[in-house]
């Protein structure tokens, strides 16, 4: 049996509860949370179906981690409601939390223990009997690709291997909902690809996945639907095609050059066909109608504003354009 053929034992092997009456494994309704004067989450609502990967996409500080802390029952919302497999969840819930596998942003492993010892420890915390724990640990080690390093202390592991072990811990009790908070931060490209492939296969075997990231390419690669979060608000959600449709048939144009780029961006913004204009990475970034038609006018306006354009790039709409359209700034700001 291959590594990912074994995923079905983890993802569908008899979780603690079935989806809710409307088919959703997770429902978030108007979640709100304030820290002093800062309203970190402002009325966030979404739901995730069985076998669906839902991405929360936004910059650091957007409210993603606060949202999933409420989803996991680690943080009580000031307002709103979380339902997991149809059951309301609070910080005191037991049954609803049993349906969740949570993989935090910070590593939650013991560095002096081996991978197998870490998994056994957490399996017993989950309440698995000894025999069941041994079988489950073997299955999870295969799923996360660490069976050949199972006896080695995890302090010797690379960052990517430690991240994969972190995910394995979240899979031990066969959750219906797997929550991954920025799981690829700080890992090497090979481990990152292994993590992303694992997520694809887990959702393919029926597990609902909530995936937070600030990497545009991860959201596009993994997620069936995406919620764009900024300043604590869910600005929009939908499939990639749904979100791209929000900017219509607009194109993105990047004008690189030297001179007063901000003045040129403001001048371009005044054109009827320009939907948004900003300066990012030493270039004027524009969302426009019919880029090929308006390009000569853009170059003329930029030149009149004192910019000598050295290169032009035209791209079709993507999630970066959607984020800029919805928030007025690039995701990396």
C-alpha positions as CSV (number, residue, x, y, z in Angstrom):
1,X,0.0,0.0,0.0
2,X,1.4,3.4,-1.0
3,X,1.8,6.3,1.4
4,X,-1.2,8.2,0.1
5,X,-3.4,5.0,-0.4
6,X,-3.1,4.7,3.4
7,X,-4.6,8.2,3.9
8,X,-8.1,6.8,3.8
9,X,-7.5,5.0,7.1
10,X,-6.8,8.4,8.7
11,X,-9.3,10.6,6.9
12,X,-12.3,8.4,6.7
13,X,-11.8,5.7,9.3
14,X,-14.8,6.4,11.5
15,X,-14.5,9.9,12.9
16,X,-16.4,11.0,16.0
17,X,-19.3,12.7,14.2
18,X,-21.0,13.1,10.8
19,X,-21.4,16.4,9.0
20,X,-24.2,18.7,10.0
21,X,-27.7,18.6,8.6
22,X,-26.8,20.9,5.8
23,X,-23.7,18.9,4.8
24,X,-21.2,21.2,6.4
25,X,-18.5,19.9,8.6
26,X,-17.7,23.4,9.9
27,X,-19.9,26.5,10.0
28,X,-18.8,29.9,11.3
29,X,-21.5,32.4,11.8
30,X,-20.7,36.1,12.3
31,X,-17.6,35.5,14.4
32,X,-16.3,38.5,16.3
33,X,-13.3,39.0,18.6
34,X,-11.8,42.2,20.2
35,X,-8.6,42.6,22.1
36,X,-8.8,45.9,23.9
37,X,-9.3,48.6,21.3
38,X,-8.4,46.3,18.4
39,X,-11.3,44.4,16.7
40,X,-9.3,41.5,15.4
41,X,-12.2,39.6,13.8
42,X,-15.3,41.4,12.5
43,X,-18.3,39.3,11.6
44,X,-16.5,36.4,9.7
45,X,-18.9,33.8,8.3
46,X,-18.0,30.7,6.2
47,X,-18.6,27.0,6.0
48,X,-16.6,23.9,4.8
49,X,-18.1,20.7,3.4
50,X,-16.7,17.2,3.7
51,X,-13.8,16.7,1.3
52,X,-13.4,20.4,0.7
53,X,-10.3,22.5,1.3
54,X,-11.1,26.0,2.3
55,X,-8.3,28.6,2.4
56,X,-8.2,31.7,4.5
57,X,-5.9,34.0,2.5
58,X,-4.6,37.2,4.0
59,X,-1.4,39.0,5.3
60,X,0.0,38.5,8.7
61,X,-2.2,40.3,11.2
62,X,-5.4,39.9,9.1
63,X,-7.2,37.9,11.8
64,X,-6.6,34.4,10.4
65,X,-5.1,32.9,13.6
66,X,-7.6,34.5,15.8
67,X,-10.4,33.1,13.7
68,X,-9.1,29.5,13.8
69,X,-8.5,29.8,17.6
70,X,-12.2,30.4,17.9
71,X,-12.9,27.6,15.5
72,X,-10.9,25.2,17.6
73,X,-12.5,26.3,20.8
74,X,-9.3,27.8,22.2
75,X,-10.7,31.3,22.3
76,X,-14.2,32.3,23.1
77,X,-15.8,34.7,20.5
78,X,-17.2,38.0,21.6
79,X,-20.1,37.3,19.2
80,X,-21.2,34.7,16.7
81,X,-21.2,30.9,16.6
82,X,-19.1,27.9,15.6
83,X,-20.7,24.6,14.7
84,X,-18.6,21.5,14.0
85,X,-20.5,18.5,12.5
86,X,-23.6,20.4,13.4
87,X,-22.7,20.7,17.1
88,X,-22.2,24.2,18.7
89,X,-18.6,24.6,19.9
90,X,-17.3,26.6,22.8
91,X,-14.1,26.6,24.8
92,X,-15.8,24.0,27.1
93,X,-16.9,21.6,24.4
94,X,-15.7,18.1,24.3
95,X,-17.6,16.2,21.6
96,X,-17.2,18.9,19.0
97,X,-13.5,19.3,19.6
98,X,-13.0,15.6,19.2
99,X,-13.9,16.1,15.5
100,X,-11.0,18.5,15.0
101,X,-7.3,18.0,14.2
102,X,-5.5,21.2,14.9
103,X,-2.0,21.8,13.5
104,X,-0.7,25.1,15.0
105,X,1.7,27.6,13.4
106,X,4.2,26.9,16.2
107,X,5.6,23.4,16.4
108,X,4.0,21.3,19.1
109,X,6.5,18.4,19.4
110,X,9.0,17.2,22.0
111,X,12.5,17.5,20.4
112,X,14.2,14.9,22.6
113,X,11.6,12.2,21.8
114,X,11.6,10.3,18.5
115,X,8.9,10.7,15.9
116,X,7.3,7.5,17.0
117,X,7.5,8.5,20.7
118,X,5.9,11.8,20.0
119,X,3.1,10.2,18.1
120,X,2.5,7.6,20.9
121,X,2.4,10.3,23.5
122,X,-0.2,12.3,21.7
123,X,-2.2,9.2,20.7
124,X,-2.6,8.4,24.4
125,X,-3.6,12.0,25.1
126,X,-6.3,11.4,22.5
127,X,-7.5,8.4,24.5
128,X,-6.5,5.7,22.0
129,X,-5.9,2.3,23.6
130,X,-2.4,0.9,23.4
131,X,-3.0,-1.5,20.6
132,X,-5.0,1.0,18.5
133,X,-2.3,3.6,19.2
134,X,0.5,1.4,17.9
135,X,-1.5,0.7,14.7
136,X,-2.4,4.4,14.2
137,X,1.2,5.6,14.8
138,X,2.4,3.2,12.1
139,X,-0.2,4.4,9.6
140,X,0.4,8.1,10.3
141,X,4.2,7.7,10.0
142,X,3.6,6.3,6.5
143,X,1.2,9.1,5.6
144,X,3.7,11.8,6.6
145,X,6.7,10.0,5.0
146,X,8.7,9.6,8.2
147,X,8.5,5.8,8.7
148,X,12.2,5.4,7.9
149,X,13.2,8.1,10.5
150,X,10.7,7.0,13.2
151,X,13.3,6.1,15.8
152,X,15.4,9.3,15.5
153,X,15.1,12.2,17.9
154,X,13.1,14.9,16.3
155,X,15.6,17.6,17.3
156,X,17.7,16.1,14.4
157,X,14.9,16.6,11.9
158,X,14.8,19.4,9.3
159,X,12.2,22.1,9.8
160,X,10.1,20.5,7.1
161,X,10.2,17.1,8.7
162,X,9.1,18.6,12.0
163,X,6.2,20.3,10.3
164,X,5.2,17.0,8.7
165,X,5.3,15.4,12.2
166,X,3.2,18.2,13.5
167,X,0.6,17.4,10.8
168,X,0.8,13.7,11.7
169,X,-0.1,14.5,15.3
170,X,-3.2,16.3,14.1
171,X,-4.3,13.2,12.1
172,X,-3.9,10.6,14.9
173,X,-7.6,10.5,16.0
174,X,-9.1,10.6,12.5
175,X,-10.6,14.1,12.6
176,X,-13.4,15.1,10.4
177,X,-11.9,18.6,10.2
178,X,-8.2,19.3,9.8
179,X,-7.1,22.9,10.6
180,X,-3.6,23.9,9.3
181,X,-2.3,27.3,10.4
182,X,0.5,28.4,8.0
183,X,2.0,24.9,7.8
184,X,4.7,25.7,5.3
185,X,6.3,28.8,6.9
186,X,10.1,28.4,7.1
187,X,10.4,25.0,5.4
188,X,12.5,24.0,2.4
189,X,10.9,23.7,-1.0
190,X,11.0,19.9,-1.1
191,X,9.2,19.6,2.3
192,X,6.8,22.3,1.3
193,X,5.8,20.3,-1.8
194,X,5.4,17.2,0.4
195,X,3.1,19.1,2.8
196,X,1.0,20.5,-0.1
197,X,0.7,17.1,-1.7
198,X,-0.4,15.6,1.6
199,X,-3.2,18.2,1.9
200,X,-4.4,17.5,-1.6
201,X,-4.7,13.8,-0.8
202,X,-6.3,14.2,2.6
203,X,-9.1,16.4,1.2
204,X,-9.5,13.9,-1.7
205,X,-10.2,11.2,0.8
206,X,-13.1,13.1,2.4
207,X,-11.5,15.2,5.1
208,X,-12.6,18.8,5.5
209,X,-9.5,21.1,5.6
210,X,-9.2,24.7,6.8
211,X,-6.0,26.1,5.5
212,X,-4.6,29.5,6.4
213,X,-1.8,31.0,4.4
214,X,-0.4,34.3,3.1
215,X,1.1,32.5,0.1
216,X,-1.1,33.2,-3.0
217,X,0.3,30.2,-5.0
218,X,-0.6,27.8,-2.1
219,X,-4.2,29.0,-2.1
220,X,-4.5,28.7,-5.8
221,X,-3.0,25.2,-5.8
222,X,-4.8,23.7,-2.8
223,X,-8.1,25.3,-2.1
224,X,-11.6,24.5,-3.6
225,X,-12.8,27.8,-2.2
226,X,-10.9,30.8,-0.8
227,X,-11.9,33.4,1.7
228,X,-9.9,36.7,1.4
229,X,-9.3,38.2,4.9
230,X,-8.0,41.6,5.7
231,X,-8.2,43.7,8.8
232,X,-10.4,41.1,10.5
233,X,-13.0,41.0,7.8
234,X,-13.9,38.4,5.2
235,X,-13.8,40.6,2.1
236,X,-15.0,37.9,-0.3
237,X,-15.1,34.2,-0.8
238,X,-15.6,31.7,-3.6
239,X,-13.7,29.5,-6.0
240,X,-10.7,31.1,-7.8
241,X,-12.9,31.7,-10.8
242,X,-15.6,33.4,-8.6
243,X,-13.0,35.7,-7.1
244,X,-11.3,36.6,-10.3
245,X,-14.7,37.5,-11.7
246,X,-14.9,40.2,-9.1
247,X,-12.4,42.2,-11.1
248,X,-14.3,41.4,-14.3
249,X,-12.3,41.1,-17.5
250,X,-9.6,43.5,-16.2
251,X,-5.9,43.0,-16.9
252,X,-2.9,43.8,-14.7
253,X,-0.2,46.0,-16.1
254,X,3.2,46.6,-14.5
255,X,5.3,49.6,-15.7
256,X,8.8,49.6,-14.5
257,X,11.0,52.7,-14.8
258,X,12.7,55.6,-13.1
259,X,11.2,58.8,-12.0
260,X,8.2,59.9,-9.9
261,X,6.3,56.6,-9.9
262,X,3.7,57.7,-7.4
263,X,2.8,60.8,-9.4
264,X,2.6,58.7,-12.5
265,X,0.3,56.1,-10.7
266,X,-2.0,58.9,-9.6
267,X,-2.1,60.3,-13.1
268,X,-2.9,56.9,-14.5
269,X,-5.6,56.4,-11.9
270,X,-7.5,59.4,-13.4
271,X,-8.0,57.5,-16.7
272,X,-11.5,56.0,-17.2
273,X,-10.1,52.5,-18.0
274,X,-7.9,52.3,-14.9
275,X,-9.6,50.5,-12.0
276,X,-6.7,50.7,-9.5
277,X,-3.2,52.1,-9.4
278,X,-0.4,51.7,-6.9
279,X,3.4,51.5,-6.6
280,X,4.9,48.1,-5.6
281,X,8.4,46.7,-6.0
282,X,9.7,49.7,-8.0
283,X,6.9,49.5,-10.6
284,X,3.5,51.1,-11.2
285,X,0.9,48.3,-10.7
286,X,-2.4,48.9,-12.6
287,X,-5.7,47.1,-13.0
288,X,-7.2,48.2,-16.3
289,X,-9.8,47.4,-19.0
290,X,-8.4,46.2,-22.3
291,X,-4.7,46.6,-21.5
292,X,-3.5,46.3,-25.1
293,X,-5.8,49.2,-26.2
294,X,-5.0,51.5,-23.3
295,X,-1.3,50.8,-23.1
296,X,-0.1,53.6,-25.4
297,X,-2.2,56.1,-23.3
298,X,-0.6,54.7,-20.1
299,X,2.9,55.1,-21.4
300,X,2.0,58.7,-22.5
301,X,0.6,59.6,-19.1
302,X,3.6,58.0,-17.3
303,X,6.0,60.0,-19.5
304,X,4.2,63.2,-18.9
305,X,4.5,62.6,-15.1
306,X,8.2,62.3,-15.5
307,X,8.7,58.5,-15.6
308,X,10.9,56.8,-18.2
309,X,9.4,53.4,-18.6
310,X,11.9,50.6,-19.1
311,X,9.7,47.5,-19.3
312,X,6.0,46.6,-19.5
313,X,4.3,43.5,-18.3
314,X,0.6,42.5,-18.9
315,X,-1.0,39.7,-17.0
316,X,-4.5,38.3,-16.8
317,X,-6.4,38.6,-13.5
318,X,-5.3,36.4,-10.6
319,X,-5.8,36.3,-6.8
320,X,-3.2,39.0,-6.3
321,X,-5.3,41.3,-8.5
322,X,-8.4,40.3,-6.6
323,X,-6.7,41.1,-3.3
324,X,-5.5,44.5,-4.6
325,X,-9.0,45.2,-5.9
326,X,-10.7,44.4,-2.6
327,X,-8.2,46.0,-0.2
328,X,-6.4,48.6,-2.2
329,X,-3.0,47.0,-1.4
330,X,-0.9,44.0,-2.4
331,X,-1.0,40.9,-0.2
332,X,2.7,41.3,0.8
333,X,2.2,44.8,2.2
